[in-house]
Amino acid sequence: MTDASVEALPPYEVGRLAGAVLDSVGSVVVGKRESLELVLAGILAGGHVLLEDLPGLGKTLTARCFAQSLGLDFRRLQFTPDLLPADVTGSFLYDQRKGDFAFRAGPVFTNMLLADEINRTPPKTQAALLEAMQEKQVSVEGVTYRLDPPFHVLATANPIEYEGTYPLPEAQLDRFMLRVSFGYPTEDEEWEVLRRRMSRRQEESQLTPVVDARRLMAMQAALEQVVVEDSIGRYIVALTSATREHASVLVGSSPRGSLALLLLARARAVMAGRDFVVPEDVKDVAVPALAHRITLRPEMWLRRVDPAFVVQEVLQAVPAPASGALPTYAGGYTGQ
């Protein structure tokens, strides 16, 4: 959700700035352009991103680099089993000078929050973050505090380590616009990581901001100018509906999945400098937007069926539109 006073940038300018941000982040995070594009699409769409991958593959580094390149205030919160909701949202402390309680804001009051190992903290603390993610506000002792835009959560999770963890329930997974994995680098990419580390002569890398918070909101506002014709809108709905009817699925994607597909497809369009969505935009984001919203039948887990394979089967089964029709929704066609 963007500030009404922010004027939207034209799509070609958003595409140029998005490319510059990706080049900046890619100078540190080696060889993961496709995954980085998905993370940036999630941010441009105003959503939150779950980075689920094995340890040491650059999840935390990615979050820090995006915060630096986007010129955002950044906080990192390490989730642990003893973390309390107040450690996320903040709490009231007694001020002896004023003789009254004063609110001390928690780390959630920032532009980009890295929730590191989010599945290591108990459900009560996860729920405190959930309100901030969904409502862009926190409630402490009956008082509600708004979070200033832009506000994005980049959460990390380890998919193989279950000892001492609290798996995210489906309702909370659904709040993440998309789930992204990086995977192991190739040998050449891994050598490039080492080479850059040696040439840097220090552990930390510092990136110069490409944009600032207000400029980012102007980029986000550009998504509202992107045209989605009816056939593509119905294609999005057909994909989401098909996940509910698949033989391997117990619970398919909710309508929030359709909305995520729409917003992410718009983000892909502006990243390409376009003010209209094409079917390829939808296909590019279907797996990261829908796979984590699907609950498989118990017997499918025994067969090691991956929800991503279900989404890929759905993509193959549902025909993509080839229509050049104009959208029917109000204000849909700008004449550009």
C-alpha positions, 0 to 999 in steps of 0.5 A, spaced: 500 500 500 503 506 497 502 513 500 497 517 496 501 523 495 506 519 491 506 520 484 507 513 480 513 513 475 512 511 468 513 503 467 520 504 463 523 508 468 521 503 473 524 498 469 530 502 469 531 502 476 529 495 477 535 493 473 540 498 477 537 495 483 538 488 481 545 489 478 547 492 485 545 486 489 548 482 484 555 485 485 554 481 491 550 475 491 553 471 485 549 468 480 542 468 482 539 473 478 532 469 477 531 468 484 533 476 486 528 478 480 523 474 484 524 477 491 524 484 488 518 483 484 515 481 491 517 488 494 515 492 488 508 488 489 508 491 496 508 484 499 513 479 504 517 474 501 519 467 505 526 465 503 527 458 504 533 454 503 539 451 506 544 454 511 549 459 508 546 460 501 546 467 502 539 469 504 541 474 510 546 477 505 540 478 500 536 481 505 541 486 507 543 488 500 536 489 498 535 494 504 542 497 502 540 498 494 533 500 496 535 505 501 531 502 506 532 502 514 533 495 515 533 491 522 535 484 523 531 480 528 534 473 530 528 468 532 529 464 537 525 459 542 525 464 548 523 470 543 517 474 546 512 478 542 514 484 546 521 483 543 518 484 536 513 489 537 516 493 543 513 494 550 511 500 555 517 501 560 516 506 566 519 513 565 522 515 572 523 522 570 516 523 567 513 518 572 509 514 566 509 509 562 512 510 555 512 506 549 519 503 546 518 501 539 521 494 537 525 492 531 518 491 527 518 499 526 522 499 520 522 499 512 525 492 511 525 487 517 529 480 516 526 475 520 531 470 521 529 463 522 522 465 523 520 457 524 524 457 530 520 462 535 513 459 538 506 461 535 505 467 539 511 471 537 509 468 530 502 471 531 505 478 533 509 478 526 503 476 523 499 482 525 504 487 522 505 483 516 497 483 514 495 490 517 501 494 517 500 495 524 502 493 531 497 492 538 501 493 544 497 493 551 490 495 547 494 501 543 495 500 536 501 503 532 501 504 525 507 502 521 510 507 516 510 505 509 514 502 505 514 496 510 516 489 508 518 482 511 523 478 508 523 471 513 528 466 512 527 458 514 531 452 513 527 447 510 530 440 513 532 442 520 526 440 524 529 439 531 526 445 536 522 448 530 515 451 530 513 450 523 509 456 520 501 454 519 498 454 513 494 461 515 501 464 516 504 461 510 499 464 506 501 471 508 507 471 504 506 473 497 511 468 495 517 463 497 523 463 494 529 458 494 536 460 491 539 453 491 547 451 491 551 455 486 555 452 480 563 451 481 564 457 477 559 461 481 562 459 488 569 461 485 567 468 484 564 468 491 571 467 493 574 471 488 570 477 490 571 476 497 579 476 496 578 483 492 574 486 497 579 485 503 573 485 508 568 481 510 562 486 509 560 489 503 557 496 503 552 498 497 550 505 495 543 506 495 540 506 488 533 509 490 530 511 497 524 509 500 520 515 497 522 513 490 521 505 492 513 507 493 513 511 487 515 505 483 510 501 487 505 506 485 506 504 478 503 497 478 496 500 479 497 503 472 499 496 469 493 493 464 491 486 465 486 484 460 480 480 462 483 473 458 489 474 463 485 475 469 481 469 468 487 465 466 490 467 473 483 465 476 483 458 472 490 456 475 489 458 482 482 454 481 486 448 478 490 447 484 484 446 488 482 440 484 488 437 483 488 429 485 494 430 489 492 436 493 488 436 500 487 444 500 489 448 494 490 455 494 486 461 496 483 467 493 489 470 496 494 466 491 490 469 485 491 476 488 498 474 489 499 472 482 496 478 479 500 483 483 507 479 482 505 479 474 504 486 474 511 487 478 514 483 472 511 487 467 514 494 470 520 490 471 520 489 463 518 496 462 511 494 460 504 497 462 501 491 460 501 484 463 502 478 458 501 470 460 509 469 461 509 474 467 504 470 470 507 463 468 514 466 471 511 467 478 506 461 478 510 456 482 513 461 487 506 464 488 502 458 489 506 452 491 507 454 499 499 455 499 498 448 497 497 442 502 498 435 499 494 429 501 498 425 506 500 419 502 503 424 497 508 426 502 510 419 503 511 419 495 515 425 496 511 429 491 513 437 491 507 442 491 512 445 486 511 439 481 503 440 482 503 447 480 508 446 474 502 440 472 497 445 473 501 450 468 501 445 463 494 443 463 491 450 463 491 453 456 494 460 456 490 466 453 492 469 446 487 474 446 489 482 445 482 484 448 482 490 452 480 489 459 473 491 462 474 493 469 473 501 470 479 505 469 483 499 466 485 502 459 489 508 459 490 508 452 498 508 452 
